[in-house]
Amino acid sequence: MAFCKLFSVLVLIHNTGDLLGAEVRSGIFGGQDAPKGRWPWMIHLNITSDGVNRWRCGGTILDNQWVLTASNAQKLMFWAGSHELQRGAARYMGIYAVLKHSEYRNLGNRYINDIALVRLMKPLKLSNNVKAVKLPSNSDNFSPSSECWITGWGNTDNDVPLRDPEPLQELQINIVSQAECQRHYPGLTSDNLCAGGYGRGAGKGDYGGPLVCRTDKDFVQVGIISYGSADDCGLQCQPDVYTRVSTYLHFIYDYIHDGNSQRF
């Protein structure tokens, strides 16, 4: 598996103010304010390729030293335990490495094997507002009738930024059948699934964030937001494409269960 070390990268714990200057905002359409503490595994990322221009992304806490996100997230800054981005204080933590899937590819209009792990420099202090997400088992089955949600910070409509103090947004959406998913995205494999559409779903600023669905016991992370329709497509939006987490359990567990590995 490939990995790259990152320098001058920070994790911010609890709520934080606007520290990053200019950024591109886009995100969940049709969402609502999430109750504080409802999604304690949610991570907010800011990404930059040049140190000046920034855009938003999402991720989830796997345990006290690992974060799950999409492979196209690089040069990251994290908010853990955040609810309203414009309020509160922060603690800073360094990031040791980002590990992309070795077969990740950017094909221009889509991604394959779009999954990555982020290892923190020091263990994260877990609390009621900072918890690990649960992962699905291979036997879990989810369908259009499952209760599923996405979360993120970003625009609430076309060119309408999330209002201050930028509370976390949530949206209940339906999984789309694989047949319909492949009709919108020919060549899509079982490594992905689709959800949302028709003006309800994720935007560019939410990529890397979770699709979670309810089981008999709890919510589990079924997908990672990967790509979808063009921004601001309104009611014409196709479903969004998600990396299917259950396909990559070996990739995830090989690292998070071997945190002291000399591979680093």
N, C-alpha and C positions, 0 to 999 in steps of 0.2 A: 504494500500500500504506500502511496506517495504521501509525503508531508512536507510542509514548509514552516520554518520558524518565523515568528513575527516579533518585531522590536517596537518599542514605544507604543504599545497597545494596552488598553486599560479595560477593566471590568468595573462598572459602577453599581454599587449595591444600594438598594432602596431608591426612593424617588430622587430625581435630580432636576436641576434647572437647565436652561438652554445654553450649553457650553460650546456648541460646535459651529455656530455661524450659519452661513448659507447652506441650504440643503434642498434636494428635490423631494416633495411630499406627494405620495400617492398611496392608496391603500383600499381598505374594505369599503364596498358600496352596499348600502342598504342595512348597515349595522346599527347598533345601539350601544350606549355606555354599558360597560361590563360592571357588575357589582365588585367592589374592591375585595381582593383576595380570592375571587372565584377561580382564576386561572394562575395559580402561584408558580407554575413552571415556565411562564411566558418570559422570553428575553427580547429586549429591544436592541437592535444593532444599528450603528451608523457605519457606512462603508465609504471609503475614498480611494481613488486611484492616483490622485495627484496632490493630496493634502489640503485641497481647497474645496472642490466640489464634492458634495456628500449626498448620499441617498439612503433610504431606510430599508431595513430588512428585519426578519424575525428569526427566532430560534427557540429551543426549549432546553431546560435543565435535565440532564440524565442522572447525575449524581453530584456529589460535592466537588468534583473535579472535571466533569465533562459536560459539553453543550452540543446539541444536535442542530444542524442547519443545512443549507444547500451548499453545493460545491462551488458555486460562483461567488460566494461571499469571501472577500479578502480584505486585508488591512482593516480590521474590525475594532469597534468600540462598543461595549456591552452595557446595558442597563438590566440588572436583575432585581426582582422584587418591586418593579415600578408599577404605578397605576396611572397617575397624572404626571406626565413628563415635565411639566413646567413648575412643579412644586417639590419641595423637600431637599434634603441633603444627600450626599453620596459618599461611599467609600470606593477606593480604587484598588484594582487587582490586575496584575500582569497576566498575559496569555503566553503560554509556552509554545504551542504549535497548533496549526490547522492541518488536519489530515483529510485530504480528498480521497474519494474512491479512485482506485488506480485506473479504472476504465471510464471515468467521467469524460464526457465529450460535449462541447458546445458546437452544435451543428448549424448555427445561425438562426434558425427559426424554432429550435427546440433543443432540449438538453437530454442526455441519457446518463444514467447512474448519477443523478444530481443529488448527492448526499455527502456531507462532510461532518467530521467531529472536531471540536475545539477543546484542547486540553488547557486548563487553567494553570498558572504558575504556582498558586497556592490553593488549598482547599477552600471552597465556598462555605460560609456559615449558613446552614439551612435553618429555616424558621417557618412560622405559619404563612408568611407571605413569599417565601422562597423555598419551593419544594421541587422534587424530581417528578417528572411525568412518568406514567406507567406505559410500557410498551405492549403491543398485542402479542398474542401467541399465534402459532401457525394454525391453530384450530379455530380461531376467532373468525367469524363471517359477518360481513357488513353489506348492506343493500340499500336501495333508495328509501326503505322504510326505517332505517336506523336513525337514531338521534345523533346528529353530528354538528360540530361547531368549528368556526375559524375565529381567530383573534388577531388584532394588530392595531397599529397606530398609523393614521394617514387620512387622505381625503375622504370625505363622506359623500361626495357627489362629484360630477365633472368639474374640475378646477376649483373645488370648494375645500380648502384646508380644514383639518380637524381643529375645532375651536379650542382656544385656551381654556383650561390648563392641559389640554390634550389627554383626555382620559382614554384608557384602553377601550377599544371597540370590540364587540362580539357579534357574531351573526350565525344563526342556525341555518344550515344548508343541507341539501339532499345529495347523497352520492348518486351519480349517473351510471346507468348500466354500462358494462364494458362494450356492448355492441354499439350503443349510441356514442360512447366516447371515441371508439375507433372510426365511426362515421365522420365525426368532426376532425379527428386527427389520424388519418390513414397511416398505418405502419406502427402505431402505438402498441407496445407489448404489455404483458401482464405485470411488468415491473412498475407500471403506473396505473393510476385510477383517476377518474374525473369526478368533479362535484361542482355544484352551483351553476351559474349562467343566467342569461336574460336580465342583466343589470344587477345581479346579486352575487357577490363573490369577492375574490382577492384581486388586488392590483399589484403593480410593480413594487411598491413599498412593503408589501407583505411577504415577498418571496423568502423562503427559508423558514417561515413560520409553520405552525402545526394545524393539521386537521385532526380533531379528536372526536371520538365516538363513544357512546355509552355502552358498557357491557352490564351484566348482572351485578358486578361488584363496583365498578368505577369507570371513569373515562380512561381511554387509552389513546395513544397517538397512532393514528392509522396512516396519515400521510404527511409529507413535507411539501409546502407550496412550491411549485417549480416554474411553471409558465402558463400562459393563457392567451386570451384575446388582447388585441391592441388596447392601449389606455383610452379611456373616455368613450367606449363603444356603446354605452348605454344599454338599451333593451336588446341590441343586436349581439351582445356578448355571447361567445360560446362558453361551454363549461371550462373551468380551470383544470390544469393537469397537475397531479400530485405524485411525488415519489412514494411508492408503496413501501411503508416501513417494514412490514413483515418479510419482504423479500431480502432485506439487508440486515437481519438480526445477527447473523454470523459476523458481518463486518463491524457492527456496533459492539457486540459482546467480546470479540477478540481483543479490542482495545480497552474498554472500560473495566473489564475483569482482569486486566493485566497492566494496571497503571504504573507499575515500577519497571516495566519492560526496558531492556537496554537498547531497544530499537530506536529510542529517542536519543 
